[in-house]
């Protein structure tokens, strides 16, 4: 049987801990990301986003700002 939210009982973990778990999972995937080359469409999207950022770098937000606002909203 495949692992799921319910079979692993992840739904019973507090939301803040689930967020931390997701981050750990994402970080573990990122380590192996080099093993899976981007598709042509993905590469085009990356190039487009990079060009947009270079054209207007002040439109981006720092991760610390995004994370702080998300956690603030979560804890309301």
mmCIF file of the N, C-alpha and C atoms, coordinates in Angstrom:
data_MODEL
# 
_entry.id   MODEL 
# 
loop_
_atom_site.group_PDB 
_atom_site.id 
_atom_site.type_symbol 
_atom_site.label_atom_id 
_atom_site.label_alt_id 
_atom_site.label_comp_id 
_atom_site.label_asym_id 
_atom_site.label_entity_id 
_atom_site.label_seq_id 
_atom_site.pdbx_PDB_ins_code 
_atom_site.Cartn_x 
_atom_site.Cartn_y 
_atom_site.Cartn_z 
_atom_site.occupancy 
_atom_site.B_iso_or_equiv 
_atom_site.pdbx_formal_charge 
_atom_site.auth_seq_id 
_atom_site.auth_comp_id 
_atom_site.auth_asym_id 
_atom_site.auth_atom_id 
_atom_site.pdbx_PDB_model_num 
ATOM 1   N N  . UNK A 1 1  ? 0.845  -1.174 0.000   1.00 0.00 ? 1  UNK A N  1 
ATOM 2   C CA . UNK A 1 1  ? 0.000  0.000  0.000   1.00 0.00 ? 1  UNK A CA 1 
ATOM 3   C C  . UNK A 1 1  ? 0.892  1.239  0.000   1.00 0.00 ? 1  UNK A C  1 
ATOM 4   N N  . UNK A 1 2  ? 0.620  2.199  -0.873  1.00 0.00 ? 2  UNK A N  1 
ATOM 5   C CA . UNK A 1 2  ? 1.458  3.394  -0.930  1.00 0.00 ? 2  UNK A CA 1 
ATOM 6   C C  . UNK A 1 2  ? 1.269  4.272  0.315   1.00 0.00 ? 2  UNK A C  1 
ATOM 7   N N  . UNK A 1 3  ? 2.312  5.003  0.657   1.00 0.00 ? 3  UNK A N  1 
ATOM 8   C CA . UNK A 1 3  ? 2.224  5.926  1.786   1.00 0.00 ? 3  UNK A CA 1 
ATOM 9   C C  . UNK A 1 3  ? 1.356  7.116  1.403   1.00 0.00 ? 3  UNK A C  1 
ATOM 10  N N  . UNK A 1 4  ? 0.455  7.468  2.298   1.00 0.00 ? 4  UNK A N  1 
ATOM 11  C CA . UNK A 1 4  ? -0.413 8.616  2.073   1.00 0.00 ? 4  UNK A CA 1 
ATOM 12  C C  . UNK A 1 4  ? -0.488 9.450  3.347   1.00 0.00 ? 4  UNK A C  1 
ATOM 13  N N  . UNK A 1 5  ? -1.093 10.604 3.212   1.00 0.00 ? 5  UNK A N  1 
ATOM 14  C CA . UNK A 1 5  ? -1.288 11.496 4.345   1.00 0.00 ? 5  UNK A CA 1 
ATOM 15  C C  . UNK A 1 5  ? -1.954 10.757 5.504   1.00 0.00 ? 5  UNK A C  1 
ATOM 16  N N  . UNK A 1 6  ? -2.974 9.975  5.186   1.00 0.00 ? 6  UNK A N  1 
ATOM 17  C CA . UNK A 1 6  ? -3.730 9.282  6.234   1.00 0.00 ? 6  UNK A CA 1 
ATOM 18  C C  . UNK A 1 6  ? -2.993 8.065  6.771   1.00 0.00 ? 6  UNK A C  1 
ATOM 19  N N  . UNK A 1 7  ? -2.381 7.254  5.888   1.00 0.00 ? 7  UNK A N  1 
ATOM 20  C CA . UNK A 1 7  ? -1.704 6.045  6.379   1.00 0.00 ? 7  UNK A CA 1 
ATOM 21  C C  . UNK A 1 7  ? -0.484 6.399  7.222   1.00 0.00 ? 7  UNK A C  1 
ATOM 22  N N  . UNK A 1 8  ? 0.157  7.523  6.931   1.00 0.00 ? 8  UNK A N  1 
ATOM 23  C CA . UNK A 1 8  ? 1.303  7.957  7.724   1.00 0.00 ? 8  UNK A CA 1 
ATOM 24  C C  . UNK A 1 8  ? 0.880  8.799  8.925   1.00 0.00 ? 8  UNK A C  1 
ATOM 25  N N  . UNK A 1 9  ? -0.423 9.093  8.984   1.00 0.00 ? 9  UNK A N  1 
ATOM 26  C CA . UNK A 1 9  ? -1.013 9.884  10.072  1.00 0.00 ? 9  UNK A CA 1 
ATOM 27  C C  . UNK A 1 9  ? -0.451 11.304 10.123  1.00 0.00 ? 9  UNK A C  1 
ATOM 28  N N  . UNK A 1 10 ? -0.019 11.792 8.975   1.00 0.00 ? 10 UNK A N  1 
ATOM 29  C CA . UNK A 1 10 ? 0.527  13.143 8.890   1.00 0.00 ? 10 UNK A CA 1 
ATOM 30  C C  . UNK A 1 10 ? -0.554 14.170 9.190   1.00 0.00 ? 10 UNK A C  1 
ATOM 31  N N  . UNK A 1 11 ? -1.804 13.828 8.900   1.00 0.00 ? 11 UNK A N  1 
ATOM 32  C CA . UNK A 1 11 ? -2.907 14.752 9.157   1.00 0.00 ? 11 UNK A CA 1 
ATOM 33  C C  . UNK A 1 11 ? -3.083 15.050 10.639  1.00 0.00 ? 11 UNK A C  1 
ATOM 34  N N  . UNK A 1 12 ? -2.445 14.265 11.501  1.00 0.00 ? 12 UNK A N  1 
ATOM 35  C CA . UNK A 1 12 ? -2.569 14.466 12.944  1.00 0.00 ? 12 UNK A CA 1 
ATOM 36  C C  . UNK A 1 12 ? -1.427 15.308 13.518  1.00 0.00 ? 12 UNK A C  1 
ATOM 37  N N  . UNK A 1 13 ? -0.464 15.664 12.685  1.00 0.00 ? 13 UNK A N  1 
ATOM 38  C CA . UNK A 1 13 ? 0.655  16.495 13.116  1.00 0.00 ? 13 UNK A CA 1 
ATOM 39  C C  . UNK A 1 13 ? 0.209  17.957 13.043  1.00 0.00 ? 13 UNK A C  1 
ATOM 40  N N  . UNK A 1 14 ? 0.616  18.784 14.008  1.00 0.00 ? 14 UNK A N  1 
ATOM 41  C CA . UNK A 1 14 ? 0.264  20.204 13.943  1.00 0.00 ? 14 UNK A CA 1 
ATOM 42  C C  . UNK A 1 14 ? 0.733  20.843 12.624  1.00 0.00 ? 14 UNK A C  1 
ATOM 43  N N  . UNK A 1 15 ? -0.022 21.819 12.155  1.00 0.00 ? 15 UNK A N  1 
ATOM 44  C CA . UNK A 1 15 ? 0.255  22.445 10.863  1.00 0.00 ? 15 UNK A CA 1 
ATOM 45  C C  . UNK A 1 15 ? 1.685  22.970 10.786  1.00 0.00 ? 15 UNK A C  1 
ATOM 46  N N  . UNK A 1 16 ? 2.168  23.613 11.830  1.00 0.00 ? 16 UNK A N  1 
ATOM 47  C CA . UNK A 1 16 ? 3.526  24.160 11.781  1.00 0.00 ? 16 UNK A CA 1 
ATOM 48  C C  . UNK A 1 16 ? 4.561  23.054 11.574  1.00 0.00 ? 16 UNK A C  1 
ATOM 49  N N  . UNK A 1 17 ? 4.339  21.889 12.169  1.00 0.00 ? 17 UNK A N  1 
ATOM 50  C CA . UNK A 1 17 ? 5.258  20.765 11.983  1.00 0.00 ? 17 UNK A CA 1 
ATOM 51  C C  . UNK A 1 17 ? 5.119  20.167 10.585  1.00 0.00 ? 17 UNK A C  1 
ATOM 52  N N  . UNK A 1 18 ? 3.889  20.158 10.039  1.00 0.00 ? 18 UNK A N  1 
ATOM 53  C CA . UNK A 1 18 ? 3.705  19.666 8.670   1.00 0.00 ? 18 UNK A CA 1 
ATOM 54  C C  . UNK A 1 18 ? 4.417  20.568 7.678   1.00 0.00 ? 18 UNK A C  1 
ATOM 55  N N  . UNK A 1 19 ? 4.368  21.878 7.908   1.00 0.00 ? 19 UNK A N  1 
ATOM 56  C CA . UNK A 1 19 ? 5.077  22.812 7.031   1.00 0.00 ? 19 UNK A CA 1 
ATOM 57  C C  . UNK A 1 19 ? 6.573  22.529 7.082   1.00 0.00 ? 19 UNK A C  1 
ATOM 58  N N  . UNK A 1 20 ? 7.108  22.328 8.268   1.00 0.00 ? 20 UNK A N  1 
ATOM 59  C CA . UNK A 1 20 ? 8.532  22.019 8.407   1.00 0.00 ? 20 UNK A CA 1 
ATOM 60  C C  . UNK A 1 20 ? 8.863  20.704 7.704   1.00 0.00 ? 20 UNK A C  1 
ATOM 61  N N  . UNK A 1 21 ? 7.984  19.726 7.801   1.00 0.00 ? 21 UNK A N  1 
ATOM 62  C CA . UNK A 1 21 ? 8.188  18.448 7.138   1.00 0.00 ? 21 UNK A CA 1 
ATOM 63  C C  . UNK A 1 21 ? 8.204  18.601 5.626   1.00 0.00 ? 21 UNK A C  1 
ATOM 64  N N  . UNK A 1 22 ? 7.275  19.381 5.119   1.00 0.00 ? 22 UNK A N  1 
ATOM 65  C CA . UNK A 1 22 ? 7.237  19.631 3.669   1.00 0.00 ? 22 UNK A CA 1 
ATOM 66  C C  . UNK A 1 22 ? 8.528  20.287 3.222   1.00 0.00 ? 22 UNK A C  1 
ATOM 67  N N  . UNK A 1 23 ? 9.034  21.232 4.008   1.00 0.00 ? 23 UNK A N  1 
ATOM 68  C CA . UNK A 1 23 ? 10.288 21.896 3.662   1.00 0.00 ? 23 UNK A CA 1 
ATOM 69  C C  . UNK A 1 23 ? 11.436 20.891 3.625   1.00 0.00 ? 23 UNK A C  1 
ATOM 70  N N  . UNK A 1 24 ? 11.484 20.000 4.603   1.00 0.00 ? 24 UNK A N  1 
ATOM 71  C CA . UNK A 1 24 ? 12.528 18.974 4.619   1.00 0.00 ? 24 UNK A CA 1 
ATOM 72  C C  . UNK A 1 24 ? 12.423 18.070 3.396   1.00 0.00 ? 24 UNK A C  1 
ATOM 73  N N  . UNK A 1 25 ? 11.210 17.675 3.051   1.00 0.00 ? 25 UNK A N  1 
ATOM 74  C CA . UNK A 1 25 ? 11.008 16.831 1.871   1.00 0.00 ? 25 UNK A CA 1 
ATOM 75  C C  . UNK A 1 25 ? 11.453 17.577 0.619   1.00 0.00 ? 25 UNK A C  1 
ATOM 76  N N  . UNK A 1 26 ? 11.033 18.834 0.501   1.00 0.00 ? 26 UNK A N  1 
ATOM 77  C CA . UNK A 1 26 ? 11.406 19.635 -0.668  1.00 0.00 ? 26 UNK A CA 1 
ATOM 78  C C  . UNK A 1 26 ? 12.932 19.772 -0.764  1.00 0.00 ? 26 UNK A C  1 
ATOM 79  N N  . UNK A 1 27 ? 13.587 20.035 0.366   1.00 0.00 ? 27 UNK A N  1 
ATOM 80  C CA . UNK A 1 27 ? 15.048 20.154 0.371   1.00 0.00 ? 27 UNK A CA 1 
ATOM 81  C C  . UNK A 1 27 ? 15.704 18.853 -0.080  1.00 0.00 ? 27 UNK A C  1 
ATOM 82  N N  . UNK A 1 28 ? 15.152 17.715 0.330   1.00 0.00 ? 28 UNK A N  1 
ATOM 83  C CA . UNK A 1 28 ? 15.728 16.430 -0.070  1.00 0.00 ? 28 UNK A CA 1 
ATOM 84  C C  . UNK A 1 28 ? 15.554 16.193 -1.569  1.00 0.00 ? 28 UNK A C  1 
ATOM 85  N N  . UNK A 1 29 ? 14.453 16.681 -2.120  1.00 0.00 ? 29 UNK A N  1 
ATOM 86  C CA . UNK A 1 29 ? 14.229 16.575 -3.565  1.00 0.00 ? 29 UNK A CA 1 
ATOM 87  C C  . UNK A 1 29 ? 15.205 17.479 -4.306  1.00 0.00 ? 29 UNK A C  1 
ATOM 88  N N  . UNK A 1 30 ? 15.399 18.683 -3.786  1.00 0.00 ? 30 UNK A N  1 
ATOM 89  C CA . UNK A 1 30 ? 16.293 19.648 -4.441  1.00 0.00 ? 30 UNK A CA 1 
ATOM 90  C C  . UNK A 1 30 ? 17.711 19.107 -4.551  1.00 0.00 ? 30 UNK A C  1 
ATOM 91  N N  . UNK A 1 31 ? 18.145 18.342 -3.567  1.00 0.00 ? 31 UNK A N  1 
ATOM 92  C CA . UNK A 1 31 ? 19.489 17.758 -3.597  1.00 0.00 ? 31 UNK A CA 1 
ATOM 93  C C  . UNK A 1 31 ? 19.641 16.839 -4.807  1.00 0.00 ? 31 UNK A C  1 
ATOM 94  N N  . UNK A 1 32 ? 18.578 16.128 -5.144  1.00 0.00 ? 32 UNK A N  1 
ATOM 95  C CA . UNK A 1 32 ? 18.625 15.176 -6.253  1.00 0.00 ? 32 UNK A CA 1 
ATOM 96  C C  . UNK A 1 32 ? 18.139 15.760 -7.581  1.00 0.00 ? 32 UNK A C  1 
ATOM 97  N N  . UNK A 1 33 ? 17.743 17.028 -7.581  1.00 0.00 ? 33 UNK A N  1 
ATOM 98  C CA . UNK A 1 33 ? 17.153 17.632 -8.776  1.00 0.00 ? 33 UNK A CA 1 
ATOM 99  C C  . UNK A 1 33 ? 18.080 17.585 -9.981  1.00 0.00 ? 33 UNK A C  1 
ATOM 100 N N  . UNK A 1 34 ? 19.371 17.639 -9.762  1.00 0.00 ? 34 UNK A N  1 
ATOM 101 C CA . UNK A 1 34 ? 20.325 17.601 -10.864 1.00 0.00 ? 34 UNK A CA 1 
ATOM 102 C C  . UNK A 1 34 ? 20.280 16.294 -11.640 1.00 0.00 ? 34 UNK A C  1 
ATOM 103 N N  . UNK A 1 35 ? 19.706 15.278 -11.046 1.00 0.00 ? 35 UNK A N  1 
ATOM 104 C CA . UNK A 1 35 ? 19.597 13.979 -11.708 1.00 0.00 ? 35 UNK A CA 1 
ATOM 105 C C  . UNK A 1 35 ? 18.459 13.938 -12.728 1.00 0.00 ? 35 UNK A C  1 
ATOM 106 N N  . UNK A 1 36 ? 17.626 14.984 -12.739 1.00 0.00 ? 36 UNK A N  1 
ATOM 107 C CA . UNK A 1 36 ? 16.464 15.018 -13.615 1.00 0.00 ? 36 UNK A CA 1 
ATOM 108 C C  . UNK A 1 36 ? 16.498 16.306 -14.429 1.00 0.00 ? 36 UNK A C  1 
ATOM 109 N N  . UNK A 1 37 ? 16.994 16.242 -15.658 1.00 0.00 ? 37 UNK A N  1 
ATOM 110 C CA . UNK A 1 37 ? 17.102 17.466 -16.462 1.00 0.00 ? 37 UNK A CA 1 
ATOM 111 C C  . UNK A 1 37 ? 15.734 18.065 -16.757 1.00 0.00 ? 37 UNK A C  1 
ATOM 112 N N  . UNK A 1 38 ? 15.725 19.398 -16.932 1.00 0.00 ? 38 UNK A N  1 
ATOM 113 C CA . UNK A 1 38 ? 14.482 20.095 -17.248 1.00 0.00 ? 38 UNK A CA 1 
ATOM 114 C C  . UNK A 1 38 ? 14.013 19.742 -18.653 1.00 0.00 ? 38 UNK A C  1 
ATOM 115 N N  . UNK A 1 39 ? 12.706 19.754 -18.819 1.00 0.00 ? 39 UNK A N  1 
ATOM 116 C CA . UNK A 1 39 ? 12.146 19.586 -20.159 1.00 0.00 ? 39 UNK A CA 1 
ATOM 117 C C  . UNK A 1 39 ? 12.357 20.888 -20.932 1.00 0.00 ? 39 UNK A C  1 
ATOM 118 N N  . UNK A 1 40 ? 12.116 20.849 -22.222 1.00 0.00 ? 40 UNK A N  1 
ATOM 119 C CA . UNK A 1 40 ? 12.229 22.046 -23.050 1.00 0.00 ? 40 UNK A CA 1 
ATOM 120 C C  . UNK A 1 40 ? 11.297 23.141 -22.536 1.00 0.00 ? 40 UNK A C  1 
ATOM 121 N N  . UNK A 1 41 ? 10.055 22.773 -22.204 1.00 0.00 ? 41 UNK A N  1 
ATOM 122 C CA . UNK A 1 41 ? 9.075  23.742 -21.701 1.00 0.00 ? 41 UNK A CA 1 
ATOM 123 C C  . UNK A 1 41 ? 9.519  24.326 -20.363 1.00 0.00 ? 41 UNK A C  1 
ATOM 124 N N  . UNK A 1 42 ? 10.059 23.500 -19.487 1.00 0.00 ? 42 UNK A N  1 
ATOM 125 C CA . UNK A 1 42 ? 10.527 23.989 -18.197 1.00 0.00 ? 42 UNK A CA 1 
ATOM 126 C C  . UNK A 1 42 ? 11.703 24.947 -18.371 1.00 0.00 ? 42 UNK A C  1 
ATOM 127 N N  . UNK A 1 43 ? 12.624 24.594 -19.251 1.00 0.00 ? 43 UNK A N  1 
ATOM 128 C CA . UNK A 1 43 ? 13.782 25.457 -19.508 1.00 0.00 ? 43 UNK A CA 1 
ATOM 129 C C  . UNK A 1 43 ? 13.316 26.808 -20.053 1.00 0.00 ? 43 UNK A C  1 
ATOM 130 N N  . UNK A 1 44 ? 12.354 26.802 -20.971 1.00 0.00 ? 44 UNK A N  1 
ATOM 131 C CA . UNK A 1 44 ? 11.818 28.054 -21.500 1.00 0.00 ? 44 UNK A CA 1 
ATOM 132 C C  . UNK A 1 44 ? 11.187 28.896 -20.399 1.00 0.00 ? 44 UNK A C  1 
ATOM 133 N N  . UNK A 1 45 ? 10.460 28.250 -19.503 1.00 0.00 ? 45 UNK A N  1 
ATOM 134 C CA . UNK A 1 45 ? 9.827  28.976 -18.397 1.00 0.00 ? 45 UNK A CA 1 
ATOM 135 C C  . UNK A 1 45 ? 10.880 29.588 -17.482 1.00 0.00 ? 45 UNK A C  1 
ATOM 136 N N  . UNK A 1 46 ? 11.918 28.845 -17.172 1.00 0.00 ? 46 UNK A N  1 
ATOM 137 C CA . UNK A 1 46 ? 13.006 29.371 -16.342 1.00 0.00 ? 46 UNK A CA 1 
ATOM 138 C C  . UNK A 1 46 ? 13.643 30.576 -17.020 1.00 0.00 ? 46 UNK A C  1 
ATOM 139 N N  . UNK A 1 47 ? 13.915 30.458 -18.301 1.00 0.00 ? 47 UNK A N  1 
ATOM 140 C CA . UNK A 1 47 ? 14.524 31.566 -19.044 1.00 0.00 ? 47 UNK A CA 1 
ATOM 141 C C  . UNK A 1 47 ? 13.618 32.792 -19.038 1.00 0.00 ? 47 UNK A C  1 
ATOM 142 N N  . UNK A 1 48 ? 12.313 32.590 -19.209 1.00 0.00 ? 48 UNK A N  1 
ATOM 143 C CA . UNK A 1 48 ? 11.359 33.697 -19.193 1.00 0.00 ? 48 UNK A CA 1 
ATOM 144 C C  . UNK A 1 48 ? 11.331 34.374 -17.832 1.00 0.00 ? 48 UNK A C  1 
ATOM 145 N N  . UNK A 1 49 ? 11.278 33.584 -16.781 1.00 0.00 ? 49 UNK A N  1 
ATOM 146 C CA . UNK A 1 49 ? 11.230 34.154 -15.434 1.00 0.00 ? 49 UNK A CA 1 
ATOM 147 C C  . UNK A 1 49 ? 12.519 34.889 -15.098 1.00 0.00 ? 49 UNK A C  1 
ATOM 148 N N  . UNK A 1 50 ? 13.653 34.344 -15.518 1.00 0.00 ? 50 UNK A N  1 
ATOM 149 C CA . UNK A 1 50 ? 14.928 35.003 -15.281 1.00 0.00 ? 50 UNK A CA 1 
ATOM 150 C C  . UNK A 1 50 ? 14.988 36.338 -16.024 1.00 0.00 ? 50 UNK A C  1 
ATOM 151 N N  . UNK A 1 51 ? 14.546 36.351 -17.258 1.00 0.00 ? 51 UNK A N  1 
ATOM 152 C CA . UNK A 1 51 ? 14.526 37.597 -18.039 1.00 0.00 ? 51 UNK A CA 1 
ATOM 153 C C  . UNK A 1 51 ? 13.609 38.624 -17.378 1.00 0.00 ? 51 UNK A C  1 
ATOM 154 N N  . UNK A 1 52 ? 12.448 38.195 -16.895 1.00 0.00 ? 52 UNK A N  1 
ATOM 155 C CA . UNK A 1 52 ? 11.524 39.105 -16.202 1.00 0.00 ? 52 UNK A CA 1 
ATOM 156 C C  . UNK A 1 52 ? 12.154 39.660 -14.932 1.00 0.00 ? 52 UNK A C  1 
ATOM 157 N N  . UNK A 1 53 ? 12.845 38.813 -14.203 1.00 0.00 ? 53 UNK A N  1 
ATOM 158 C CA . UNK A 1 53 ? 13.505 39.261 -12.970 1.00 0.00 ? 53 UNK A CA 1 
ATOM 159 C C  . UNK A 1 53 ? 14.617 40.255 -13.282 1.00 0.00 ? 53 UNK A C  1 
ATOM 160 N N  . UNK A 1 54 ? 15.417 39.951 -14.289 1.00 0.00 ? 54 UNK A N  1 
ATOM 161 C CA . UNK A 1 54 ? 16.517 40.850 -14.639 1.00 0.00 ? 54 UNK A CA 1 
ATOM 162 C C  . UNK A 1 54 ? 15.994 42.198 -15.120 1.00 0.00 ? 54 UNK A C  1 
ATOM 163 N N  . UNK A 1 55 ? 14.826 42.216 -15.768 1.00 0.00 ? 55 UNK A N  1 
ATOM 164 C CA . UNK A 1 55 ? 14.227 43.459 -16.246 1.00 0.00 ? 55 UNK A CA 1 
ATOM 165 C C  . UNK A 1 55 ? 13.645 44.287 -15.098 1.00 0.00 ? 55 UNK A C  1 
ATOM 166 N N  . UNK A 1 56 ? 13.219 43.613 -14.019 1.00 0.00 ? 56 UNK A N  1 
ATOM 167 C CA . UNK A 1 56 ? 12.590 44.319 -12.902 1.00 0.00 ? 56 UNK A CA 1 
ATOM 168 C C  . UNK A 1 56 ? 12.928 43.604 -11.589 1.00 0.00 ? 56 UNK A C  1 
ATOM 169 N N  . UNK A 1 57 ? 14.165 43.669 -11.142 1.00 0.00 ? 57 UNK A N  1 
ATOM 170 C CA . UNK A 1 57 ? 14.579 42.910 -9.948  1.00 0.00 ? 57 UNK A CA 1 
ATOM 171 C C  . UNK A 1 57 ? 13.897 43.344 -8.657  1.00 0.00 ? 57 UNK A C  1 
ATOM 172 N N  . UNK A 1 58 ? 13.382 44.571 -8.614  1.00 0.00 ? 58 UNK A N  1 
ATOM 173 C CA . UNK A 1 58 ? 12.740 45.051 -7.388  1.00 0.00 ? 58 UNK A CA 1 
ATOM 174 C C  . UNK A 1 58 ? 11.317 44.527 -7.214  1.00 0.00 ? 58 UNK A C  1 
ATOM 175 N N  . UNK A 1 59 ? 10.813 43.820 -8.203  1.00 0.00 ? 59 UNK A N  1 
ATOM 176 C CA . UNK A 1 59 ? 9.469  43.256 -8.101  1.00 0.00 ? 59 UNK A CA 1 
ATOM 177 C C  . UNK A 1 59 ? 9.458  41.970 -7.270  1.00 0.00 ? 59 UNK A C  1 
ATOM 178 N N  . UNK A 1 60 ? 10.615 41.431 -6.991  1.00 0.00 ? 60 UNK A N  1 
ATOM 179 C CA . UNK A 1 60 ? 10.720 40.181 -6.233  1.00 0.00 ? 60 UNK A CA 1 
ATOM 180 C C  . UNK A 1 60 ? 10.715 40.461 -4.730  1.00 0.00 ? 60 UNK A C  1 
ATOM 181 N N  . UNK A 1 61 ? 10.346 39.450 -3.968  1.00 0.00 ? 61 UNK A N  1 
ATOM 182 C CA . UNK A 1 61 ? 10.359 39.533 -2.508  1.00 0.00 ? 61 UNK A CA 1 
ATOM 183 C C  . UNK A 1 61 ? 11.422 38.593 -1.973  1.00 0.00 ? 61 UNK A C  1 
ATOM 184 N N  . UNK A 1 62 ? 12.058 38.969 -0.888  1.00 0.00 ? 62 UNK A N  1 
ATOM 185 C CA . UNK A 1 62 ? 13.012 38.084 -0.232  1.00 0.00 ? 62 UNK A CA 1 
ATOM 186 C C  . UNK A 1 62 ? 12.249 36.937 0.438   1.00 0.00 ? 62 UNK A C  1 
ATOM 187 N N  . UNK A 1 63 ? 12.862 35.757 0.442   1.00 0.00 ? 63 UNK A N  1 
ATOM 188 C CA . UNK A 1 63 ? 12.209 34.595 1.047   1.00 0.00 ? 63 UNK A CA 1 
ATOM 189 C C  . UNK A 1 63 ? 11.843 34.863 2.495   1.00 0.00 ? 63 UNK A C  1 
ATOM 190 N N  . UNK A 1 64 ? 12.719 35.545 3.238   1.00 0.00 ? 64 UNK A N  1 
ATOM 191 C CA . UNK A 1 64 ? 12.430 35.823 4.644   1.00 0.00 ? 64 UNK A CA 1 
ATOM 192 C C  . UNK A 1 64 ? 11.138 36.616 4.804   1.00 0.00 ? 64 UNK A C  1 
ATOM 193 N N  . UNK A 1 65 ? 10.884 37.541 3.882   1.00 0.00 ? 65 UNK A N  1 
ATOM 194 C CA . UNK A 1 65 ? 9.654  38.326 3.928   1.00 0.00 ? 65 UNK A CA 1 
ATOM 195 C C  . UNK A 1 65 ? 8.433  37.441 3.646   1.00 0.00 ? 65 UNK A C  1 
ATOM 196 N N  . UNK A 1 66 ? 8.545  36.612 2.625   1.00 0.00 ? 66 UNK A N  1 
ATOM 197 C CA . UNK A 1 66 ? 7.436  35.731 2.248   1.00 0.00 ? 66 UNK A CA 1 
ATOM 198 C C  . UNK A 1 66 ? 7.131  34.760 3.383   1.00 0.00 ? 66 UNK A C  1 
ATOM 199 N N  . UNK A 1 67 ? 8.172  34.150 3.920   1.00 0.00 ? 67 UNK A N  1 
ATOM 200 C CA . UNK A 1 67 ? 7.986  33.177 5.001   1.00 0.00 ? 67 UNK A CA 1 
ATOM 201 C C  . UNK A 1 67 ? 7.367  33.839 6.229   1.00 0.00 ? 67 UNK A C  1 
ATOM 202 N N  . UNK A 1 68 ? 7.874  35.014 6.614   1.00 0.00 ? 68 UNK A N  1 
ATOM 203 C CA . UNK A 1 68 ? 7.354  35.701 7.794   1.00 0.00 ? 68 UNK A CA 1 
ATOM 204 C C  . UNK A 1 68 ? 5.877  36.048 7.620   1.00 0.00 ? 68 UNK A C  1 
ATOM 205 N N  . UNK A 1 69 ? 5.509  36.535 6.433   1.00 0.00 ? 69 UNK A N  1 
ATOM 206 C CA . UNK A 1 69 ? 4.106  36.878 6.198   1.00 0.00 ? 69 UNK A CA 1 
ATOM 207 C C  . UNK A 1 69 ? 3.229  35.631 6.204   1.00 0.00 ? 69 UNK A C  1 
ATOM 208 N N  . UNK A 1 70 ? 3.711  34.550 5.625   1.00 0.00 ? 70 UNK A N  1 
ATOM 209 C CA . UNK A 1 70 ? 2.934  33.305 5.609   1.00 0.00 ? 70 UNK A CA 1 
ATOM 210 C C  . UNK A 1 70 ? 2.725  32.781 7.020   1.00 0.00 ? 70 UNK A C  1 
ATOM 211 N N  . UNK A 1 71 ? 3.777  32.801 7.820   1.00 0.00 ? 71 UNK A N  1 
ATOM 212 C CA . UNK A 1 71 ? 3.654  32.308 9.190   1.00 0.00 ? 71 UNK A CA 1 
ATOM 213 C C  . UNK A 1 71 ? 2.747  33.219 10.013  1.00 0.00 ? 71 UNK A C  1 
ATOM 214 N N  . UNK A 1 72 ? 2.800  34.516 9.765   1.00 0.00 ? 72 UNK A N  1 
ATOM 215 C CA . UNK A 1 72 ? 1.937  35.445 10.468  1.00 0.00 ? 72 UNK A CA 1 
ATOM 216 C C  . UNK A 1 72 ? 0.474  35.155 10.136  1.00 0.00 ? 72 UNK A C  1 
ATOM 217 N N  . UNK A 1 73 ? 0.181  34.922 8.863   1.00 0.00 ? 73 UNK A N  1 
ATOM 218 C CA . UNK A 1 73 ? -1.185 34.607 8.460   1.00 0.00 ? 73 UNK A CA 1 
ATOM 219 C C  . UNK A 1 73 ? -1.644 33.279 9.060   1.00 0.00 ? 73 UNK A C  1 
ATOM 220 N N  . UNK A 1 74 ? -0.725 32.331 9.113   1.00 0.00 ? 74 UNK A N  1 
ATOM 221 C CA . UNK A 1 74 ? -1.048 31.015 9.636   1.00 0.00 ? 74 UNK A CA 1 
ATOM 222 C C  . UNK A 1 74 ? -1.383 31.075 11.115  1.00 0.00 ? 74 UNK A C  1 
ATOM 223 N N  . UNK A 1 75 ? -0.703 31.936 11.838  1.00 0.00 ? 75 UNK A N  1 
ATOM 224 C CA . UNK A 1 75 ? -0.868 32.006 13.301  1.00 0.00 ? 75 UNK A CA 1 
ATOM 225 C C  . UNK A 1 75 ? -1.949 32.974 13.749  1.00 0.00 ? 75 UNK A C  1 
ATOM 226 N N  . UNK A 1 76 ? -2.734 33.505 12.833  1.00 0.00 ? 76 UNK A N  1 
ATOM 227 C CA . UNK A 1 76 ? -3.813 34.435 13.220  1.00 0.00 ? 76 UNK A CA 1 
ATOM 228 C C  . UNK A 1 76 ? -4.880 33.748 13.993  1.00 0.00 ? 76 UNK A C  1 
# 
